[in-house]
Amino acid sequence: MTLNYLDFDYSEDADGMGTFDAMASVSPAQVPALHAEIAQLLAWAHAQFPDGHGPQEDGGQWQYDLQGVQEVSTPLALDFDAVSGCINCTAGAASTPRTTITLSISGSADFCEALREAFGVE
């Protein structure tokens, strides 16, 4: 399975629990594909480790944190007025909103190895 939007960074704690963190920021047209990619990854995790979802302290093999935000950026035209010593600021037209989603998925060594193999994650 190929990931087109999620580019993971990996870290591991002293107990051997690994965490993959990814962030993707997309235009409105790309949101359905990003959602589908995340859903595919989480569906895989649930299918491969069906009884393992949950915190490690409760016996879980894996868990995830999924968050998102939609932002509209507005460019600012900035100019320094040497006479007054002030910055003049004029807001431009708002751009198309972008959706940014973060996904952290952590798990046991077995879970992390299986995720690497299934999705080609480093």
Rosetta blueprint (number, residue, H / E / L):
1 M L
2 T L
3 L L
4 N L
5 Y L
6 L L
7 D L
8 F L
9 D E
10 Y E
11 S E
12 E E
13 D L
14 A L
15 D L
16 G L
17 M L
18 G E
19 T E
20 F E
21 D E
22 A E
23 M E
24 A E
25 S E
26 V E
27 S L
28 P H
29 A H
30 Q H
31 V H
32 P H
33 A H
34 L H
35 H H
36 A H
37 E H
38 I H
39 A H
40 Q H
41 L H
42 L H
43 A H
44 W H
45 A H
46 H H
47 A H
48 Q H
49 F L
50 P L
51 D L
52 G L
53 H E
54 G L
55 P L
56 Q H
57 E H
58 D H
59 G L
60 G L
61 Q L
62 W E
63 Q E
64 Y E
65 D E
66 L E
67 Q E
68 G E
69 V E
70 Q E
71 E E
72 V L
73 S L
74 T L
75 P L
76 L E
77 A E
78 L E
79 D E
80 F E
81 D E
82 A L
83 V L
84 S L
85 G L
86 C E
87 I E
88 N E
89 C E
90 T E
91 A E
92 G L
93 A L
94 A L
95 S L
96 T L
97 P L
98 R E
99 T E
100 T E
101 I E
102 T E
103 L E
104 S E
105 I E
106 S E
107 G E
108 S L
109 A H
110 D H
111 F H
112 C H
113 E H
114 A H
115 L H
116 R H
117 E H
118 A H
119 F H
120 G L
121 V L
122 E L
